[in-house]
Amino acid sequence: MTDIWLVGGTPETREVLRALLRLHHYRVKAEGRGLKEAKRLLQEGVRGILLVDADLTDGSWEEILKEGDGAKPRPGIVLVSPFYGNEFETKAKRLGADRVLLRPFEISELLEALHGIPAT
């Protein structure tokens, strides 16, 4: 069972994701609402996959990606984004995202984005 760490989104969105992921044999280990919580999770040593919503109210998704990319151990990172375009996706991957998932997304797209990311 792969561990997932959720960062961002509303409490309702995180609740739905938690239930959905559990149905598909993932385990949500912890959640964070924004940049401060994401940094705390990364400093504690995230093992698994970090699922980050790019639409944060208290900071930059770019900073979370940079921190995650430099973390030891380095988690897999999926960035969920309302932003579209090749330039955005290229930048996100350069900063450390393993996958970029565009919102709104289908359940199958989420599972495909998570699948194949090596869990630490």
C-alpha positions in Angstrom: 0.0 0.0 0.0 1.5 3.3 -1.1 1.4 6.3 1.3 0.0 9.6 0.0 0.5 13.0 1.6 -2.1 15.6 0.6 -1.2 19.3 0.4 -3.7 22.0 -0.4 -7.3 22.0 -1.5 -10.4 22.4 0.7 -11.2 20.1 3.7 -14.0 18.7 1.6 -11.7 18.0 -1.4 -9.2 16.3 0.9 -12.0 14.2 2.5 -13.2 13.0 -0.9 -9.6 12.2 -2.0 -8.9 10.4 1.2 -11.9 8.1 0.7 -11.2 7.6 -3.1 -7.6 6.8 -2.5 -8.4 4.3 0.3 -10.8 2.5 -2.2 -7.8 2.1 -4.6 -5.4 0.8 -2.0 -3.5 4.0 -1.2 -3.1 5.3 2.4 -3.4 9.0 3.2 -0.7 9.5 5.9 -1.1 13.2 6.5 -2.5 16.4 5.2 -1.5 20.0 5.0 -3.4 23.0 3.9 -0.6 25.0 2.5 3.1 25.9 2.3 3.8 25.9 6.1 2.3 22.4 6.6 3.9 21.1 3.4 7.3 22.2 4.7 6.6 20.6 8.0 5.7 17.3 6.3 8.8 17.4 4.1 11.0 18.1 7.1 9.5 15.1 9.0 10.5 12.9 6.1 7.7 12.1 3.6 7.8 8.6 2.3 5.5 7.8 -0.6 3.8 10.4 -2.9 3.2 14.0 -2.2 0.0 15.2 -3.9 0.1 19.0 -4.1 -2.6 21.4 -5.2 -1.0 24.3 -7.1 -3.8 26.7 -6.0 -2.4 27.5 -2.5 -3.6 30.5 -0.6 -0.5 31.0 1.6 2.4 30.4 -0.7 3.9 29.1 -3.8 3.6 25.6 -5.3 7.0 26.3 -6.8 8.5 26.5 -3.3 6.9 23.2 -2.3 8.3 21.5 -5.5 11.8 22.8 -4.8 11.7 21.6 -1.2 10.3 18.2 -2.2 12.8 17.7 -4.9 15.6 18.3 -2.4 14.1 16.3 0.4 15.8 13.2 1.8 14.2 10.8 1.0 12.7 12.4 -2.0 9.0 11.7 -2.4 7.2 11.2 -5.6 5.4 14.4 -6.5 2.1 14.9 -8.3 1.1 18.5 -8.9 -2.7 19.1 -9.3 -3.2 22.3 -11.3 -5.9 24.5 -12.7 -3.2 26.0 -15.0 -2.9 24.7 -18.5 -0.2 24.8 -21.1 3.1 23.2 -22.1 5.2 26.0 -20.6 3.5 25.5 -17.1 4.0 21.7 -17.3 7.6 22.0 -18.4 8.4 24.4 -15.5 6.6 22.2 -12.9 8.6 19.1 -14.1 11.9 21.1 -14.0 11.1 22.1 -10.4 10.5 18.5 -9.4 7.0 17.3 -10.3 7.0 13.8 -11.5 3.5 14.2 -12.9 1.2 17.2 -13.6 -2.6 16.5 -13.3 -4.9 19.1 -14.7 -8.1 20.0 -12.9 -10.8 19.0 -13.3 -9.7 15.4 -13.6 -11.3 12.0 -13.8 -10.6 9.3 -11.2 -8.8 7.3 -13.8 -6.5 10.2 -14.6 -5.6 10.5 -10.9 -4.9 6.8 -10.6 -2.8 6.9 -13.8 -0.8 9.9 -12.4 -0.1 8.0 -9.2 0.7 4.7 -10.8 4.3 4.2 -11.7 5.8 6.8 -9.4 8.4 5.0 -7.3 7.3 5.2 -3.7 10.2 5.9 -1.3 
